[in-house]
C-alpha cells in the first residue's frame, strides 16, 4: 500500500488520499471519490519507509555491480598471470632444450667422434678436438708461442704453471702442502705418494696386482711386470750387451756383467 500526499498540509494536519482496495495507487476511474484521512505524521513516516526501501535496493544493486566488476578484473589478472607463466615456462624450456642439445653435441664430439671439428697441427700430423689442446701441443712439442714459467729461485723454467709449482715445492720447499700419514710420522709432498706409503707400509686401501700365470700378487704394477718378465718371460725387454752376445732381463744384471767381463 502506497500513500501519496495530495496537498501541502503541514505536519500534524490531516489530508485526503486516494485509496485503492487492490493495494495499488489510485489513478481515478470507478473508485475515484473514495478517500481516507491519514494524519500528517503517519504520512511522513510512511514516505520515509518507502524511500528507505528504495535506497536499500539501490545500494544492493550498486554493491552487486561492484562485486561483478571485481570478479571480472580478478579473472583478467588471473588470465594474464597464467599467460605470463606459460610464456616463462616456454622460454625456460627452450633454454633447457638448447643447453641439452649443446651438451649432447659436446658429448658426441668428445666420446664418439660425431660432427667433430678437428684442429690440425701445421707442423705434424697431430690433430685435436679443441683449439687449446692444439696450442698446448704446438707449445710443448714444437716450441711455438711458448709461455715460459720461470722459477724465481733458480734457472729452472717450464711450459706449464703446475710444473713450476711442483718444482718450487719439491726443490725449494715453497708453498708445500704436506700430506701426513695418520698411522706414523711419515709425510709427503704429494698425495699419491702418501697413498702408496699407506698401501705398502700399513696395508690401507691396497689394490693387489695379481699374476695371471701363478698365485703371485704384489702392491705395485711395476713389480708385477717385472715378475712376469723374470718368471714367465711375458713382455720381456732384453738387455743386450754391446760387447758380446750376453743378454739379460734386468739392466742391473747387464751392468754387473759388463763390470766383470769387459
C-alpha positions in Angstrom: 0.0 0.0 0.0 1.4 3.4 -1.0 0.2 6.7 0.3 0.7 9.9 -1.7 0.4 13.2 -0.1 -2.2 15.2 -2.2 -1.8 18.5 -0.7 0.6 20.9 1.0 -0.6 20.2 4.6 1.7 21.0 7.4 2.9 18.3 9.9 0.2 17.3 12.1 -2.6 18.2 9.7 -4.8 15.7 8.1 -5.0 15.2 4.3 -7.2 13.2 2.0 -5.5 10.3 0.0 -6.9 8.3 -2.8 -7.2 4.7 -1.7 -7.3 1.6 -3.9 -8.7 -1.6 -2.4 -6.4 -3.7 -4.6 -3.3 -2.2 -2.9 -2.2 -0.2 -6.0 -2.0 3.6 -6.5 -5.3 5.1 -7.3 -5.4 6.6 -10.8 -9.1 7.5 -10.8 -11.8 5.6 -12.5 -14.6 4.0 -10.8 -13.1 4.1 -7.4 -12.3 7.8 -7.7 -14.1 9.7 -4.9 -13.2 7.2 -2.1 -10.9 9.0 0.2 -9.3 8.3 3.5 -8.0 10.6 6.1 -4.4 9.9 7.3 -2.6 12.0 9.9 0.3 14.1 8.7 2.9 12.4 10.9 1.9 8.9 9.7 2.0 10.1 6.1 5.6 11.4 6.6 6.7 8.3 8.3 5.3 6.1 5.6 7.0 8.1 3.0 10.4 7.7 4.8 9.9 4.0 5.0 9.2 3.8 1.2 12.2 6.0 0.4 14.4 3.9 2.7 13.4 0.7 0.9 14.2 2.2 -2.4 17.6 3.4 -1.2 18.4 -0.1 0.2 17.5 -1.6 -3.2 19.7 0.9 -5.0 22.6 0.2 -2.6 22.3 -3.6 -3.0 22.3 -3.2 -6.8 25.4 -1.0 -6.6 27.3 -3.5 -4.4 26.4 -6.3 -6.7 27.7 -4.4 -9.7 31.0 -3.6 -7.9 31.4 -7.3 -7.0 30.8 -8.3 -10.6 33.4 -5.8 -11.8 35.9 -7.0 -9.2 35.3 -10.6 -10.3 35.9 -9.7 -13.9 39.1 -7.8 -13.0 40.4 -10.8 -11.0 39.6 -13.2 -13.9 41.5 -10.9 -16.3 44.5 -10.7 -14.0 44.5 -14.4 -13.5 44.4 -15.0 -17.2 47.3 -12.5 -17.7 49.3 -14.2 -14.9 48.8 -17.7 -16.4 49.8 -16.4 -19.8 52.9 -14.8 -18.4 53.8 -18.1 -16.5 53.1 -20.1 -19.6 55.5 -17.8 -21.6 58.1 -18.1 -18.9 57.8 -21.9 -18.9 58.1 -22.0 -22.6 61.2 -19.7 -22.5 62.8 -21.8 -19.8 62.0 -25.0 -21.6 63.6 -23.7 -24.8 66.8 -22.6 -22.8 67.0 -26.1 -21.2 66.5 -27.8 -24.6 69.2 -25.6 -26.1 71.6 -26.5 -23.2 70.8 -30.2 -23.5 71.4 -30.0 -27.3 74.8 -28.3 -26.7 75.8 -30.9 -24.1 74.8 -33.7 -26.4 76.9 -32.2 -29.2 79.9 -31.9 -26.9 79.4 -35.4 -25.7 79.2 -36.8 -29.2 82.3 -34.9 -30.3 84.4 -36.0 -27.3 83.3 -39.6 -26.9 82.0 -40.8 -30.3 83.7 -38.5 -32.9 80.3 -37.2 -34.2 80.5 -34.0 -36.1 84.0 -33.3 -34.8 85.8 -30.1 -36.0 89.4 -31.2 -35.9 92.1 -28.7 -35.1 95.1 -29.9 -37.1 98.8 -29.0 -36.4 100.6 -27.4 -39.3 103.9 -28.9 -38.1 103.0 -32.6 -37.9 100.1 -35.0 -38.2 98.7 -34.2 -34.8 95.0 -33.1 -34.5 92.9 -32.3 -31.5 89.2 -31.8 -30.8 89.7 -28.5 -29.0 91.8 -25.5 -30.1 93.5 -25.1 -26.7 94.8 -28.7 -27.0 96.4 -27.8 -30.3 98.0 -24.8 -28.7 99.4 -26.9 -25.9 100.7 -29.4 -28.4 102.4 -26.8 -30.5 104.0 -25.2 -27.4 105.1 -28.4 -25.9 106.3 -30.3 -29.0 107.3 -27.5 -31.4 108.0 -24.6 -29.1 105.6 -22.3 -30.9 104.0 -19.5 -28.8 105.5 -20.9 -25.7 104.8 -19.0 -22.4 107.7 -19.9 -20.2 107.1 -20.2 -16.4 110.4 -19.3 -14.8 111.5 -20.0 -11.2 112.5 -17.0 -9.2 114.8 -19.1 -7.1 116.9 -20.7 -9.8 117.3 -21.0 -13.6 114.5 -23.6 -13.9 111.8 -22.9 -16.4 108.9 -24.9 -17.8 105.9 -24.6 -20.1 103.1 -25.2 -17.5 102.5 -23.3 -14.3 101.6 -26.6 -12.4 105.1 -27.9 -13.1 106.6 -24.8 -11.8 104.6 -25.1 -8.5 105.8 -28.7 -8.1 109.4 -27.7 -8.8 109.3 -24.9 -6.2 107.6 -27.2 -3.6 110.0 -30.1 -4.2 113.2 -28.3 -4.7 112.8 -25.1 -2.7 110.2 -26.0 -0.2 107.9 -23.1 -1.2 104.1 -23.4 -0.7 104.5 -27.0 0.3 101.2 -28.8 1.3 102.4 -31.7 3.4 100.4 -34.9 3.2 100.8 -36.6 6.6 100.2 -40.2 7.4 97.7 -40.9 10.2 99.5 -44.2 11.1 103.0 -42.9 11.6 105.3 -39.8 11.3 105.7 -40.2 7.5 104.8 -37.1 5.4 105.0 -36.4 1.7 104.7 -33.5 -0.7 102.4 -35.5 -3.0 99.1 -37.1 -2.0 99.7 -40.1 -4.3 103.0 -40.8 -2.6 101.2 -40.9 0.7 98.6 -43.3 -0.6 101.4 -45.6 -1.9 103.1 -45.4 1.5 99.9 -46.3 3.4 99.3 -49.2 1.0 102.9 -50.5 1.1 103.6 -50.0 4.8 100.2 -50.2 6.5 98.1 -52.3 4.1 95.5 -49.5 3.8 93.5 -49.3 0.5 95.7 -51.8 -1.1 95.0 -52.6 -4.8 96.6 -56.0 -5.3 98.2 -56.7 -8.6 97.7 -60.4 -9.3 99.6 -62.5 -11.8 97.5 -64.4 -14.3 100.2 -67.1 -14.6 100.6 -68.1 -11.0 99.4 -67.2 -7.5 101.9 -64.3 -7.1 100.5 -60.9 -6.1 102.0 -57.6 -5.2 101.1 -54.0 -4.4 102.8 -52.4 -7.4 102.1 -52.9 -11.1 105.7 -52.4 -11.9 106.6 -55.2 -9.6 104.1 -57.5 -11.3 105.5 -56.6 -14.7 109.0 -57.5 -13.5 107.8 -60.7 -12.0 106.0 -61.8 -15.2 109.1 -60.9 -17.3 111.5 -62.8 -15.0 109.4 -65.8 -14.1 107.1 -66.2 -17.2 109.1 -64.3 -19.9 106.0 -62.2 -20.6 106.7 -58.8 -22.3 110.4 -59.2 -21.7 112.7 -56.3 -22.7 116.0 -58.0 -23.2 119.1 -56.0 -22.1 121.7 -56.8 -24.8 125.5 -56.4 -24.1 127.2 -54.3 -26.8 130.5 -56.1 -26.2 129.3 -59.7 -26.6 126.2 -61.9 -27.1 125.2 -61.7 -23.5 121.7 -60.6 -22.7 119.5 -60.5 -19.6 116.2 -59.3 -18.4 117.3 -56.6 -16.0 119.5 -53.6 -16.6 121.3 -54.1 -13.2 122.4 -57.6 -14.3 123.8 -56.2 -17.5 125.9 -53.6 -15.6 127.3 -56.3 -13.4 128.2 -58.4 -16.5 130.0 -55.5 -18.1 131.9 -54.6 -15.0 133.1 -58.2 -14.5 133.8 -59.2 -18.1 134.6 -56.1 -20.0 
